[in-house]
Amino acid sequence: MRIEIPENIELFGEGATCFHALCFMQSFLRIASRKLKFLYPNFPIDIIKATEARILSRIITSIDSFTLLCLQGIDYSTCCTIARSIADSLVVIKLIYQENDSSEQSFRHYLYLLDGFLQNAKLLEENIVKTDRITDAEFDALKKQYESARKNFKDGIDFCKSKLCEHPFYTTFPDFSSVAIQQASWKFKRKELNRKGRIESYTWKELYALLDNRSSIISMYSSFFSQFVHGLSISNILGHDDTDNFESLASCVVCLQGIVLQELKRSFNEDNKLLEFFTNEDLKQILMFYSPERISDILKKFEASKTNKEAK
């Protein structure tokens, strides 16, 4: 059963659903993503805001993929997987990049990057062996790729470790910092070791509370979506590809879009220029979502504002 949301009806007219809200919000996020790409066309890992911008940009792209599948009402499993991925990325934003303490933010930032470099470096074998399935030329090209990748990951690891070893925490919390760097423990709870000499880290279930602390929502991210991410039994049961199910997913991602927008406004809206790359074509597309009544109301407010300016 579909539950009508009054705000959707008010904004988009009778019969409006969460699909309307999803597409409407995404129109603004796409415009904002142009700002992010303008600010940081590359990915300088030593600029913390650039990493946050890259994460937000990727999230917006993921929502584009989600929207495409969701509106077509196909592949519920993939939609759930994308929604979980978006939530995971927003957890990173909440834990690291919304941290008000700049020292803790930078320490987590470099641990987070270090974790990624270390995990990828593990995937590369120390030595690759040629087989008769590839030619000498192919093997030489593959070997060069391996060597280049290993060097890139090593450079990233060395860079992050140097930053962490120069960090104030390394002097203030030496025992904790040493273990944190060794384990790339960016999800640490406290800057100290427990009695067993270990770092206590947040579980993903605990981290989902940063998005919404209601137990039902935490369970949705940590348990329900996990079934689809890992291909467990629930993901294989027939009947998921129902319109109401997709609309429920859409409502979930609309909430995540709201978190994205809040963060964009918090970090990248200097001088209120978050949407400075707004075009006339964008305006046409956005107005198509509004109900006739809402458009009439907007025009009346515009005319009233124009009249007030002329009067002054």
Beta strands, then each sheet from edge to edge (+ up, - down):
end
